């Protein structure tokens, strides 16, 4: 664990020391979650998935959804019709 001292600006900003940013691979635009516990703040780097990773995950979700439809004897057309009927009821 590394301990460094930083000073907050008048705008409430602090600078994460360069060596720590490099270790975290945190560049401009990197997102952090901030957690407070009494007088302690914890910064947690938030990883954002790549476009490719999101597409892979969505394909997996779609495949699982199709399997569930097939197990219930439904088709994609059935789902569309169910959704249309539900919209017309409102």
FENKADA-V882131 format. One record per residue. SS is DSSP state (H for helix, E for strand, L for the rest). Layout:
ss=SS
ss=SS
//
This chain:
ss=L
ss=L
ss=L
ss=L
ss=L
ss=L
ss=L
ss=L
ss=L
ss=L
ss=L
ss=L
ss=L
ss=L
ss=L
ss=L
ss=L
ss=H
ss=H
ss=H
ss=H
ss=H
ss=H
ss=H
ss=L
ss=L
ss=L
ss=L
ss=L
ss=L
ss=E
ss=E
ss=E
ss=E
ss=E
ss=E
ss=E
ss=L
ss=L
ss=E
ss=E
ss=E
ss=E
ss=E
ss=E
ss=E
ss=L
ss=L
ss=L
ss=L
ss=H
ss=H
ss=H
ss=H
ss=H
ss=H
ss=H
ss=H
ss=H
ss=H
ss=H
ss=H
ss=H
ss=H
ss=H
ss=H
ss=H
ss=H
ss=H
ss=H
ss=H
ss=L
ss=L
ss=L
ss=L
ss=H
ss=H
ss=H
ss=H
ss=H
ss=H
ss=H
ss=H
ss=H
ss=H
ss=H
ss=H
ss=H
ss=H
ss=L
//
